[in-house]
Amino acid sequence: MNNTNTKRIHFGKSVQEYLSLGYIFLLLLGVVSNSIYYGLIGINIISYSNILDILLSPVIIFTKGIAVPLAIIGFTVAIYLFMYLFRRNSIRKKEKMIAKMGEEKYDKLVLQLKSMKTVFPAIILFSFYIGYALGGGAKVRRKIDNKTYKTDHLITFSDGESIDVKLIGQNSLYVFYVLEKSSEIIISPIESNIKKIQKKDDQ
């Protein structure tokens, strides 16, 4: 008997294959989410990103605040708890359910519940990333157009000049910001140009 069969899980895929597929899914979500977010602001973020920025895009978005991972984990746990209780209840009432809906439909329902363990996390992550991009990008664009934002960072350049800005975002190569009472987005390279980016204490 082939021992590798014991390493297989649902749908005949190994844990390593699931992790690889999961990362590819997150990578695509991160790239699309970043593109939508910055695109709504008026920045083609891919043009200002290197390969490392792209590879880390899903992680950077996910770790922007403690509320984000907590919300996703909490929502996922709630759904799994619901599915667990529903499945437990269906097993306890298995004979009644089979008598009511037939054995074939019952087996199909159990199979669907198992497959949803993979589908639900994907749906949750997709909703979060795309929702964040659409909502966040539109909100920032509106604030820039209406000039209703507040400066929240102090940027110090290599020549000693310091300016108050509203920080829109940054990656390993560039920083994106607007000056106070301005609707013009400025893109400045970081290397050999910016000495320090400091969050203002009053924010």
C-alpha positions as a Markdown table, in Angstrom:
| # | Residue | x | y | z |
|---|---|---|---|---|
| 1 | Met | 0.0 | 0.0 | 0.0 |
| 2 | Asn | 1.3 | 3.5 | -0.9 |
| 3 | Asn | 2.0 | 5.4 | 2.3 |
| 4 | Thr | 1.6 | 8.8 | 0.5 |
| 5 | Asn | -2.1 | 8.2 | 0.5 |
| 6 | Thr | -2.2 | 8.8 | 4.3 |
| 7 | Lys | -1.0 | 12.4 | 3.6 |
| 8 | Arg | -4.0 | 13.2 | 1.4 |
| 9 | Ile | -6.9 | 15.3 | 2.6 |
| 10 | His | -10.2 | 16.4 | 0.9 |
| 11 | Phe | -10.3 | 16.3 | -2.9 |
| 12 | Gly | -7.1 | 14.3 | -3.1 |
| 13 | Lys | -4.8 | 17.2 | -2.4 |
| 14 | Ser | -1.9 | 17.3 | 0.1 |
| 15 | Val | -1.5 | 19.9 | 2.8 |
| 16 | Gln | 1.4 | 21.4 | 0.8 |
| 17 | Glu | -0.7 | 21.7 | -2.3 |
| 18 | Tyr | -3.4 | 23.4 | -0.3 |
| 19 | Leu | -0.9 | 25.9 | 1.2 |
| 20 | Ser | 0.5 | 26.6 | -2.3 |
| 21 | Leu | -3.0 | 27.2 | -3.7 |
| 22 | Gly | -3.9 | 29.3 | -0.7 |
| 23 | Tyr | -0.9 | 31.5 | -1.1 |
| 24 | Ile | -1.5 | 32.0 | -4.8 |
| 25 | Phe | -5.1 | 32.9 | -4.0 |
| 26 | Leu | -4.0 | 35.4 | -1.4 |
| 27 | Leu | -1.3 | 36.8 | -3.8 |
| 28 | Leu | -3.9 | 37.4 | -6.5 |
| 29 | Leu | -6.2 | 39.0 | -4.0 |
| 30 | Gly | -3.5 | 41.2 | -2.7 |
| 31 | Val | -2.4 | 42.4 | -6.1 |
| 32 | Val | -6.0 | 43.0 | -7.3 |
| 33 | Ser | -6.9 | 44.7 | -4.0 |
| 34 | Asn | -3.9 | 47.0 | -4.1 |
| 35 | Ser | -4.5 | 47.8 | -7.8 |
| 36 | Ile | -8.2 | 48.8 | -7.1 |
| 37 | Tyr | -7.4 | 50.8 | -4.0 |
| 38 | Tyr | -4.6 | 52.9 | -5.5 |
| 39 | Gly | -6.4 | 53.0 | -8.9 |
| 40 | Leu | -9.4 | 54.8 | -7.3 |
| 41 | Ile | -6.9 | 57.3 | -5.8 |
| 42 | Gly | -5.3 | 57.8 | -9.2 |
| 43 | Ile | -2.1 | 55.7 | -8.8 |
| 44 | Asn | -1.0 | 52.8 | -11.0 |
| 45 | Ile | 0.6 | 51.0 | -8.0 |
| 46 | Ile | 2.1 | 48.1 | -10.2 |
| 47 | Ser | 4.2 | 50.7 | -12.0 |
| 48 | Tyr | 5.7 | 51.8 | -8.7 |
| 49 | Ser | 6.2 | 48.3 | -7.1 |
| 50 | Asn | 9.0 | 45.7 | -7.3 |
| 51 | Ile | 8.6 | 42.0 | -7.1 |
| 52 | Leu | 9.0 | 42.0 | -3.3 |
| 53 | Asp | 6.2 | 44.5 | -2.9 |
| 54 | Ile | 3.9 | 42.3 | -5.0 |
| 55 | Leu | 4.8 | 39.1 | -3.1 |
| 56 | Leu | 4.1 | 40.8 | 0.2 |
| 57 | Ser | 0.9 | 42.7 | -0.8 |
| 58 | Pro | -1.5 | 40.2 | 0.8 |
| 59 | Val | 0.4 | 40.2 | 4.1 |
| 60 | Ile | 0.7 | 44.0 | 4.2 |
| 61 | Ile | -3.0 | 44.6 | 3.8 |
| 62 | Phe | -3.9 | 41.9 | 6.3 |
| 63 | Thr | -1.6 | 43.4 | 9.0 |
| 64 | Lys | -2.6 | 47.1 | 8.6 |
| 65 | Gly | -4.4 | 47.0 | 12.0 |
| 66 | Ile | -5.3 | 44.6 | 14.8 |
| 67 | Ala | -9.0 | 45.0 | 14.0 |
| 68 | Val | -8.6 | 43.5 | 10.6 |
| 69 | Pro | -7.2 | 40.0 | 11.5 |
| 70 | Leu | -9.5 | 39.9 | 14.6 |
| 71 | Ala | -12.6 | 40.6 | 12.5 |
| 72 | Ile | -11.6 | 37.9 | 9.9 |
| 73 | Ile | -10.7 | 35.3 | 12.5 |
| 74 | Gly | -13.9 | 36.0 | 14.5 |
| 75 | Phe | -16.2 | 35.8 | 11.5 |
| 76 | Thr | -14.5 | 32.6 | 10.3 |
| 77 | Val | -14.8 | 31.0 | 13.7 |
| 78 | Ala | -18.5 | 32.0 | 13.9 |
| 79 | Ile | -19.2 | 30.4 | 10.5 |
| 80 | Tyr | -17.2 | 27.2 | 11.4 |
| 81 | Leu | -19.1 | 27.0 | 14.8 |
| 82 | Phe | -22.4 | 27.3 | 13.0 |
| 83 | Met | -21.4 | 24.6 | 10.5 |
| 84 | Tyr | -20.2 | 22.4 | 13.3 |
| 85 | Leu | -23.4 | 22.7 | 15.3 |
| 86 | Phe | -25.5 | 22.2 | 12.2 |
| 87 | Arg | -23.5 | 19.1 | 11.2 |
| 88 | Arg | -23.7 | 17.8 | 14.8 |
| 89 | Asn | -27.4 | 18.3 | 14.8 |
| 90 | Ser | -27.8 | 16.6 | 11.5 |
| 91 | Ile | -25.8 | 13.6 | 12.7 |
| 92 | Arg | -27.9 | 13.4 | 15.8 |
| 93 | Lys | -31.1 | 13.5 | 13.7 |
| 94 | Lys | -29.6 | 11.4 | 10.9 |
| 95 | Glu | -32.4 | 8.8 | 10.7 |
| 96 | Lys | -35.1 | 11.5 | 10.7 |
| 97 | Met | -33.4 | 13.5 | 8.0 |
| 98 | Ile | -32.8 | 10.4 | 5.8 |
| 99 | Ala | -36.4 | 9.5 | 6.2 |
| 100 | Lys | -37.5 | 13.0 | 5.3 |
| 101 | Met | -35.1 | 13.8 | 2.4 |
| 102 | Gly | -33.7 | 10.4 | 1.3 |
| 103 | Glu | -30.3 | 8.9 | 1.8 |
| 104 | Glu | -28.8 | 10.3 | -1.4 |
| 105 | Lys | -29.8 | 13.9 | -0.7 |
| 106 | Tyr | -28.5 | 13.5 | 2.9 |
| 107 | Asp | -25.1 | 12.2 | 1.7 |
| 108 | Lys | -25.0 | 15.1 | -0.8 |
| 109 | Leu | -25.7 | 17.6 | 2.1 |
| 110 | Val | -22.9 | 16.1 | 4.2 |
| 111 | Leu | -20.5 | 16.4 | 1.3 |
| 112 | Gln | -21.5 | 20.0 | 0.7 |
| 113 | Leu | -20.8 | 20.9 | 4.3 |
| 114 | Lys | -17.3 | 19.4 | 4.1 |
| 115 | Ser | -16.5 | 21.3 | 0.9 |
| 116 | Met | -17.8 | 24.5 | 2.5 |
| 117 | Lys | -14.9 | 24.3 | 5.0 |
| 118 | Thr | -12.6 | 25.3 | 2.1 |
| 119 | Val | -15.0 | 27.6 | 0.2 |
| 120 | Phe | -16.1 | 29.8 | 3.2 |
| 121 | Pro | -12.6 | 31.1 | 4.1 |
| 122 | Ala | -12.0 | 31.9 | 0.5 |
| 123 | Ile | -15.3 | 33.9 | 0.3 |
| 124 | Ile | -14.5 | 35.7 | 3.5 |
| 125 | Leu | -11.0 | 36.7 | 2.4 |
| 126 | Phe | -12.3 | 37.8 | -1.1 |
| 127 | Ser | -15.0 | 39.9 | 0.5 |
| 128 | Phe | -12.5 | 41.5 | 2.9 |
| 129 | Tyr | -9.8 | 42.3 | 0.3 |
| 130 | Ile | -12.1 | 43.7 | -2.4 |
| 131 | Gly | -14.3 | 45.5 | 0.1 |
| 132 | Tyr | -11.3 | 47.1 | 1.7 |
| 133 | Ala | -10.0 | 48.2 | -1.7 |
| 134 | Leu | -13.4 | 49.6 | -3.0 |
| 135 | Gly | -14.4 | 51.3 | 0.3 |
| 136 | Gly | -11.0 | 52.5 | 1.4 |
| 137 | Gly | -9.9 | 53.8 | -2.0 |
| 138 | Ala | -13.2 | 55.7 | -2.6 |
| 139 | Lys | -13.0 | 57.2 | 0.9 |
| 140 | Val | -9.5 | 58.4 | 0.5 |
| 141 | Arg | -10.2 | 59.8 | -3.0 |
| 142 | Arg | -13.3 | 61.7 | -1.7 |
| 143 | Lys | -11.2 | 63.2 | 1.2 |
| 144 | Ile | -8.5 | 64.3 | -1.2 |
| 145 | Asp | -11.0 | 65.9 | -3.7 |
| 146 | Asn | -12.8 | 67.7 | -0.9 |
| 147 | Lys | -9.6 | 68.5 | 1.0 |
| 148 | Thr | -11.2 | 67.2 | 4.2 |
| 149 | Tyr | -8.1 | 65.2 | 5.4 |
| 150 | Lys | -5.7 | 66.0 | 8.1 |
| 151 | Thr | -2.0 | 65.8 | 7.9 |
| 152 | Asp | -0.8 | 62.8 | 9.9 |
| 153 | His | 2.9 | 62.3 | 9.2 |
| 154 | Leu | 6.1 | 64.3 | 9.1 |
| 155 | Ile | 8.5 | 63.5 | 6.2 |
| 156 | Thr | 12.1 | 64.6 | 6.6 |
| 157 | Phe | 14.2 | 64.6 | 3.4 |
| 158 | Ser | 17.9 | 63.9 | 3.0 |
| 159 | Asp | 18.6 | 67.6 | 2.6 |
| 160 | Gly | 17.0 | 68.4 | 6.0 |
| 161 | Glu | 13.7 | 69.8 | 4.8 |
| 162 | Ser | 10.6 | 68.6 | 6.7 |
| 163 | Ile | 7.0 | 68.7 | 5.6 |
| 164 | Asp | 3.6 | 67.8 | 7.1 |
| 165 | Val | 1.7 | 65.5 | 4.9 |
| 166 | Lys | -1.3 | 63.2 | 4.7 |
| 167 | Leu | 0.3 | 59.8 | 4.0 |
| 168 | Ile | -1.7 | 57.9 | 1.4 |
| 169 | Gly | 0.6 | 54.8 | 1.4 |
| 170 | Gln | 4.1 | 53.5 | 0.7 |
| 171 | Asn | 6.0 | 50.5 | -0.4 |
| 172 | Ser | 9.7 | 49.7 | -0.5 |
| 173 | Leu | 10.5 | 52.2 | -3.3 |
| 174 | Tyr | 8.0 | 55.1 | -3.0 |
| 175 | Val | 5.9 | 57.1 | -0.6 |
| 176 | Phe | 2.5 | 58.6 | -1.7 |
| 177 | Tyr | 1.2 | 61.7 | 0.0 |
| 178 | Val | -0.6 | 65.0 | -0.3 |
| 179 | Leu | 0.3 | 68.3 | 1.2 |
| 180 | Glu | -2.1 | 70.2 | 3.5 |
| 181 | Lys | -5.0 | 71.8 | 1.7 |
| 182 | Ser | -3.9 | 70.3 | -1.6 |
| 183 | Ser | -5.6 | 67.7 | -3.8 |
| 184 | Glu | -2.4 | 66.8 | -5.7 |
| 185 | Ile | -0.9 | 63.4 | -5.0 |
| 186 | Ile | 2.9 | 63.5 | -4.8 |
| 187 | Ile | 5.0 | 60.4 | -5.3 |
| 188 | Ser | 8.5 | 60.6 | -3.9 |
| 189 | Pro | 11.2 | 57.9 | -4.1 |
| 190 | Ile | 12.5 | 56.8 | -0.7 |
| 191 | Glu | 16.1 | 55.7 | -1.5 |
| 192 | Ser | 18.6 | 58.6 | -1.3 |
| 193 | Asn | 15.7 | 61.1 | -0.9 |
| 194 | Ile | 13.8 | 60.5 | 2.3 |
| 195 | Lys | 15.6 | 60.3 | 5.7 |
| 196 | Lys | 12.6 | 59.7 | 8.0 |
| 197 | Ile | 8.8 | 59.2 | 7.9 |
| 198 | Gln | 7.4 | 60.0 | 11.4 |
| 199 | Lys | 3.8 | 59.6 | 12.5 |
| 200 | Lys | 2.6 | 62.8 | 14.3 |
| 201 | Asp | 1.9 | 62.4 | 18.0 |
| 202 | Asp | -1.4 | 64.2 | 17.9 |
| 203 | Gln | -3.0 | 61.7 | 15.5 |
